[in-house]
Amino acid sequence: MNPISLDLLASFVALADDLHYTQAAARLHVAQPALTKRIQQVERALGTPLFARTRRAVNLTPAGEVLLPAARH
């Protein structure tokens, strides 16, 4: 497993808090596609999806719920 940078964890926490890519990207001062790439990097490093995405919603998966408290710390 590759180490996950603090920048990537901050992106994960922002999206977990907002559950909205555009809002989280604005809060982080990055473009939405850049945030998407960051989240994909975290998911790839951990080998599991952290968010369940539909056309209308973004929600944490059980793995994302487990990671969130540790990522906040």
Secondary structure, 3 states (H helix, E strand, C coil): CCCCCHHHHHHHHHHHHHCCHHHHHHHHCCCHHHHHHHHHHHHHHHCCCCEEECCCCEEECHHHHHHHHHHHC
